[in-house]
Amino acid sequence: MRGMLRVASGLALAVGLGVVGAEALGAQEVPYGAFVFRDSVTVPGGAEGAFDAFVNVNAWWDHKFSEQPARFYIEPKAGGGFWELFDEGGNGVRHATVIYVQRPDILRMEGPLGLSGNAIQLVFTLQFRPRGDSTAVSLELHGAGEVREGWPELVRSVWHHFLAERYKPYVEGRHLP
């Protein structure tokens, strides 16, 4: 055992001193960076209804890991999750965690969403602001960590799809395919 500790300690020291390269250990370099973007839509009705419609993701969100999840929902409370449970056994994924909620004005979550398994963190804030008989729903998203080429544009376009092509028609009462 003592010899194994010496070898492990020696390897750790060699790595720490840069004697053994990352490639020798099977590691690879990944790009890192950060990005920010904003988007918004205006939906009919008050902020309360717009907020409730947003957290009812099972009705309008169309990007899922499972074709037919047993449950797909957001718990709109501090510490709540954005969950996709594949079955009743608890298999599934937590796409994000609710880190701030001030119902019906603000919902903030953090998590990788569809980029699960990568070292990236997304923090997205949705604000619901009454505008007469409508509500302006604005999104601000910050991403940081492992950011591969094309990911900022992909994340931005997917969020635009969610807001403009799925959420807004859902609130407007249009049938979604």
C-alpha positions as CSV (number, residue, x, y, z in Angstrom):
1,M,0.0,0.0,0.0
2,R,2.8,2.4,0.9
3,G,4.4,1.9,-2.5
4,M,1.1,2.6,-4.2
5,L,0.8,5.8,-2.3
6,R,4.3,6.8,-3.3
7,V,3.5,6.1,-7.0
8,A,0.2,8.0,-6.8
9,S,1.9,10.9,-4.9
10,G,4.7,10.9,-7.5
11,L,2.2,11.0,-10.3
12,A,0.3,13.9,-8.6
13,L,3.5,15.8,-8.1
14,A,4.6,15.2,-11.7
15,V,1.3,16.4,-13.0
16,G,1.4,19.4,-10.6
17,L,4.8,20.3,-11.8
18,G,3.8,19.9,-15.4
19,V,6.2,16.9,-16.0
20,V,3.3,14.8,-17.3
21,G,1.2,16.5,-19.9
22,A,-2.5,16.6,-20.0
23,E,-2.6,14.5,-23.1
24,A,-0.6,11.7,-21.4
25,L,-3.4,11.4,-18.8
26,G,-6.1,11.2,-21.5
27,A,-7.3,14.8,-20.9
28,Q,-8.1,17.1,-23.7
29,E,-8.4,20.9,-23.8
30,V,-11.8,22.4,-24.3
31,P,-12.6,25.9,-25.3
32,Y,-14.0,28.2,-22.6
33,G,-15.7,31.5,-22.7
34,A,-18.8,33.4,-21.9
35,F,-21.7,35.0,-23.7
36,V,-24.8,37.1,-23.0
37,F,-28.0,37.7,-25.0
38,R,-31.5,39.1,-24.5
39,D,-34.8,38.4,-26.2
40,S,-38.4,39.3,-25.5
41,V,-42.0,38.7,-26.6
42,T,-45.3,40.4,-25.7
43,V,-48.2,38.1,-24.8
44,P,-51.8,38.9,-24.1
45,G,-53.1,39.1,-20.5
46,G,-51.6,39.9,-17.1
47,A,-48.2,39.0,-15.6
48,E,-49.7,36.4,-13.4
49,G,-51.1,34.5,-16.4
50,A,-47.9,34.9,-18.4
51,F,-45.8,33.6,-15.5
52,D,-48.2,30.6,-15.0
53,A,-48.1,29.8,-18.7
54,F,-44.3,29.9,-18.7
55,V,-43.9,27.4,-15.9
56,N,-46.4,25.1,-17.5
57,V,-43.6,23.9,-19.8
58,N,-45.2,20.5,-20.4
59,A,-47.8,22.3,-22.6
60,W,-45.4,24.2,-24.9
61,W,-41.7,23.3,-24.5
62,D,-40.7,21.0,-27.3
63,H,-37.0,20.0,-26.6
64,K,-36.8,17.0,-24.3
65,F,-34.4,14.2,-23.7
66,S,-37.2,11.6,-23.6
67,E,-39.8,11.3,-26.3
68,Q,-42.6,10.8,-23.7
69,P,-41.4,11.8,-20.2
70,A,-43.5,10.7,-17.3
71,R,-43.3,14.3,-15.9
72,F,-41.9,17.5,-17.3
73,Y,-42.3,20.6,-15.1
74,I,-40.8,23.6,-13.3
75,E,-41.2,24.0,-9.5
76,P,-41.6,27.9,-9.3
77,K,-40.0,28.3,-5.9
78,A,-36.5,29.0,-4.6
79,G,-34.5,25.8,-4.8
80,G,-37.1,24.2,-7.1
81,G,-36.1,22.3,-10.2
82,F,-36.8,22.3,-13.9
83,W,-37.4,18.5,-14.1
84,E,-37.8,15.9,-16.8
85,L,-38.5,12.6,-15.3
86,F,-38.3,9.7,-17.7
87,D,-40.3,7.2,-15.6
88,E,-41.9,6.7,-12.3
89,G,-38.6,5.2,-11.0
90,G,-37.0,8.6,-10.8
91,N,-34.7,8.3,-13.8
92,G,-34.4,11.6,-15.5
93,V,-32.6,15.0,-15.6
94,R,-32.8,18.3,-13.7
95,H,-32.3,20.8,-16.5
96,A,-32.0,23.8,-14.1
97,T,-32.5,25.0,-10.5
98,V,-34.7,27.9,-9.6
99,I,-32.4,30.4,-7.8
100,Y,-34.7,33.4,-7.6
101,V,-38.4,33.8,-7.9
102,Q,-40.6,36.8,-7.2
103,R,-44.0,35.7,-8.6
104,P,-45.3,37.0,-11.0
105,D,-42.4,39.4,-11.9
106,I,-39.2,37.4,-12.0
107,L,-38.1,33.8,-12.5
108,R,-34.4,33.0,-12.5
109,M,-32.8,29.6,-13.0
110,E,-29.4,28.2,-13.5
111,G,-28.3,25.0,-15.2
112,P,-27.1,23.5,-18.5
113,L,-30.5,22.7,-20.0
114,G,-29.9,20.7,-23.1
115,L,-26.1,21.0,-22.7
116,S,-26.1,18.6,-19.8
117,G,-22.9,16.7,-19.5
118,N,-20.7,19.6,-20.5
119,A,-18.9,22.0,-18.1
120,I,-21.2,25.0,-19.0
121,Q,-23.5,27.0,-16.7
122,L,-26.4,29.0,-18.0
123,V,-28.2,31.6,-15.9
124,F,-31.4,32.8,-17.3
125,T,-33.7,35.5,-16.0
126,L,-37.3,36.0,-17.2
127,Q,-39.1,39.2,-16.3
128,F,-42.8,39.6,-16.7
129,R,-43.8,43.3,-17.0
130,P,-47.5,44.4,-17.5
131,R,-48.0,46.6,-20.6
132,G,-51.7,47.6,-20.6
133,D,-53.7,44.5,-21.4
134,S,-50.5,42.5,-22.3
135,T,-47.3,41.4,-20.6
136,A,-43.8,42.0,-21.9
137,V,-41.7,38.8,-21.2
138,S,-38.0,39.5,-21.4
139,L,-35.2,37.0,-21.2
140,E,-31.6,37.7,-20.3
141,L,-29.2,34.7,-20.5
142,H,-25.6,34.5,-19.3
143,G,-23.5,31.5,-20.3
144,A,-20.0,30.6,-19.1
145,G,-17.7,27.7,-19.0
146,E,-17.1,25.2,-21.8
147,V,-18.3,27.1,-24.8
148,R,-17.7,25.3,-28.1
149,E,-17.8,27.0,-31.5
150,G,-21.4,27.9,-32.5
151,W,-22.9,27.3,-29.0
152,P,-23.8,30.9,-28.3
153,E,-25.7,31.2,-31.6
154,L,-27.4,27.8,-31.0
155,V,-28.5,28.7,-27.5
156,R,-29.8,32.1,-28.6
157,S,-31.7,30.6,-31.6
158,V,-33.2,27.8,-29.4
159,W,-34.4,30.3,-26.8
160,H,-35.9,32.5,-29.5
161,H,-37.7,29.4,-30.8
162,F,-39.0,28.7,-27.2
163,L,-40.2,32.3,-26.7
164,A,-41.5,33.3,-30.1
165,E,-42.6,30.0,-31.7
166,R,-43.8,28.0,-28.7
167,Y,-44.5,30.0,-25.6
168,K,-46.1,33.0,-27.3
169,P,-48.5,31.0,-29.4
170,Y,-49.4,28.8,-26.4
171,V,-50.4,32.0,-24.4
172,E,-52.3,33.3,-27.4
173,G,-54.3,30.1,-27.4
174,R,-53.1,28.9,-30.7
175,H,-52.8,25.1,-31.3
176,L,-49.2,23.9,-31.1
177,P,-48.1,20.9,-33.2
